[in-house]
Amino acid sequence: MLFPKQTVKNISESIGIAKLNDDVTNALSNDVEYRIHQIIEEALKFMRHSKRTKLHVEDINYALKVKNFEPLYGFGMEGEIKYHKATSGYEDLYYVDEEEVELDDIINQPLPDVPLETTYTAHWLAIEGVQPKIKQNPIDPTEGETPSEKKKKVGLDGEKSSVGVQVTPLVKHALSKELQLYYDCVTTSLGSDDPVVKSTALESLGADAGIHQLVPYFIQYIADKVTHNLHDLDSLQTAMSVAKSILSNPNIFVEPYLHQLMPALLTCLVGKKLCESPGEDHWSLREKAASMIAYICTEFGGLYHTLQARITRTLLRAFLDPSKPLTTHYGAITGLYQLGSDVIRVLLVPNVKAYMTLLETELSKKSNPQLVEEAGRCRKALLIGVSKLVDKKSQFQLQSEQSPADRPLSIERRKQLVKLLGLSFVNELSKNSNFNEIANIILQSDEKEN
């Protein structure tokens, strides 16, 4: 018998039961033996599933958990349990040889280091389906490399060239067949001569919600159109229409691609020559590009604080450069006044007088009608821009009863306006029905600054 009756009697006496019936002792002994067999069989299953031939304490504990018994405490896997034999006159006893530990040694041990507080940091796991290259997202440096790229790492002598050169791994961007077909269909439709087919494709780009993965491809399509068809007005108009549709689509997250879109828009705004024939209407293309740049600055200026400042600096540099052609000047002026009344008041108005001196020289060249037309366009753009001070309700617009905006200008105030803008420009501006209001806004703005 695995569990002898005498052991049962000894245990019963230790808990206060002096005399235990033999039948009860026999029944308890058999029951304990049966349960021990069960535990050992379950423990052997865990041992075999762990691909071991030696039974561990953890196997016994797992078996006890399966049978809803409390696990054994005080036994670990640090080493083998050694039993020692104690001989007595009654029977042999076995006990575990445990090391004696001094309490003073435990008390005098140095305290462990205080654990760090639990903190959380956020990072992008993926953006637009592409994992960013940050230290929290390790990327295999050999992933996505082509054989030609691997050859670039090896010098002519077969050894690795330039130590320390970092090679950025390629990131695969997989598209479903449906999206590939959609892209091919849209790009084909955009190149169609049928205006109905082209407008249908643009409407789809401006409304469909499932084309988010195609945004970088359409942005690249716009860049290629502008780069390779710089003098083809129809292709440039198509590229700007695609950009407008993408920007107007409320279901597209276009922010990560603005830095790729802006060069194409600025090229169509201040490009030197955007058509083969000077008689073609490239002016409307520049106006469309200016309105989209203004829309981007309005919508995303809060996220990118330097966006409008950088665009304004670029346009102002093109506007004030006398070596640039008048077509570039026209685009710069249009772009500046589209950016708002503050830009008009601070950057455009103070430079009108000096710029009109340049325009008057060009307008006097009657032998070159094309140049005269371009100069006239620039002057008209300046007049429209200054008139926007009223349309945009500038913060310097007069509102007091003492100096109403529609009050006719006195001779003295008109002289001040001529001193600011020049006589020829004031004469042209006076043809505007809101001349008095515009003049008072400009003069009051100048007074506040001085």
Protein Blocks (a to p, Z undefined) as FASTA:
>chain_A
ZZdfklmmmmmmmnopabacfklmmmmmmmmmmmmmmmmmmmmmmmmmnopabdcfklmm
mmmmmnopacdehiackbccdddddddfkbccdddddddddfklmmmpccdddddddddd
dddfbgghiacddfklccdfkgoiafklmmmmpcfkopacdehiacdddddddddfklmm
mmmmmmmmmmpmblklmmmmmmmmmmpcklmmmmmmmmmmmmmmmmmmmmlmklmmmmmm
mmmmmmmmmkbcfklmmmmmmmmmmmmmmgmblcfblkbcfklmmmmmmmmmmmmmmmmm
mmmmmlmmmmmmmmmmmmmmmkbcfklmmmmmmmmmmnojklmmmmmmmmmmmmmmmmmm
mmmmmmlmmlmmmmmmmmmmmmmmmmmmmmnopakbcfbfklcfklccdfklmmmmmmmn
opklmmmmmmpmklmmmmmmmmmmmmmmZZ
